[in-house]
Amino acid sequence: MNRQTIRYAMAGCIAALAGAVMYAMVRLFVLAQRVDASILVVNVIAFAGIAGLLMYLTKKDRDLEEEELLKD
């Protein structure tokens, strides 16, 4: 995996996190709906999964950076 692909994936993760928050805000405040299972699933399970993927990508990016430093 190259660094450019990792950067795009990280940007996608951040956009997905923002989308999850916006989904909950629209459902709760704009549509004035009660908290239901879909909001909990999106904001707890999906948020944790996306955050885990983001942490993995950050580690992978750091490892590639260290590899480039040692190569030179």
Secondary structure, DSSP 8 states (H G I E B T S, - for coil): --HHHHHHHHHHHHHHHHHHHHHHHIIIIIS-----HHHHIIIIIIHHHHHHHHHHHHHHHHHHHHHHHHH-
